[in-house]
Amino acid sequence: MIVYFIPWERSQNLMKNAERLYDEAGTFNCVAKGDIVAIKLHIGELGNPNYVQPFFVHEIVQKVKDAGGKPFLTDSNTYYHAQRNNAYDHMLTALKNGFGMAPFIVADGLRGENYRRVTTKGMLTEIEVAGAVAEADAMLVITHCKGHDLAGFGGAIKNLGMGCTSQAGKLRQHRTVDLEIDELKCIGCGKCIEVCEMHLPEIVCDKAKNISPRCFRCDICINACPKSAIKLVHQENLLKAIASAAYGVISTFKPDKMSYVSFAKDIT
């Protein structure tokens, strides 16, 4: 794979620079006439401005059409409870954030249950690829690069591994990380239960326990614990799982039917 870079100079015409990059990289060579083309992106939560701006996406949509493709915007539902954890609210969020230039199809369906389970390599043996991604003829992966609490950095690989898998697939990846509660430190205050959006921890014999298979291994309870009694272990497994999941996503496409555009802008 050849990676092309172009500087982000606000004093220059960013649209023209992007178009020059697309031409040099052959970004749209993956699109054939009649292809149904997934444009995988992150449309942001309401009130969060840190995503690829719609005017860039509008240009990408037009380029796909010019190549004879039928573009649709897509992302999968979140596992955590937010405006994007079901298709109804996800689609409304996409429209409110300015992504109405092409049909927005939630990749894993109304409640995250539309997926294709495929075999993969690495940390995982199989992964649940979101249905609309698995069924597309070609895909453009549009990524807003950002920091990530557990992975460290989120780029195109995370956009594939997490962003193109169903809620079950996301949970599968996160569950490769283990969670431990130190009973000697725990005072049974219940703060972990209070901050967990699904209230998964429980107090048993005055000590916190979390044995729920639904636990996503986020760090909310860790940060809330006043005694630092909770920690994640084998955190590096998540990186391996994301890469493994990404491989599974790529396996659903024929060779040369994917392109990537990553924006290292407004990194948070």
Secondary structure, DSSP 8 states (H G I E B T S, - for coil): ---------TTS-HHHHHHHHHHHHTGGGG--TT-EEEEE-----TT---S--HHHHHHHHHHHHHTT-EEEEEE---SSSSTTSSHHHHHHHHHHTT--SS-EEETT-TTS--EEEEE--TT-SEEEEEHHHHH-SEEEEEEE-EEETTTEEESHHHHHHTTTB-HHHHHHHHTTSEEEE-TTT-----HHHHH-TT---EEETTEEE---TT----SHHHHH-TT--EEEESTHHHHHHHHHHHHHHHTTS-TT-EEEEEE--S--
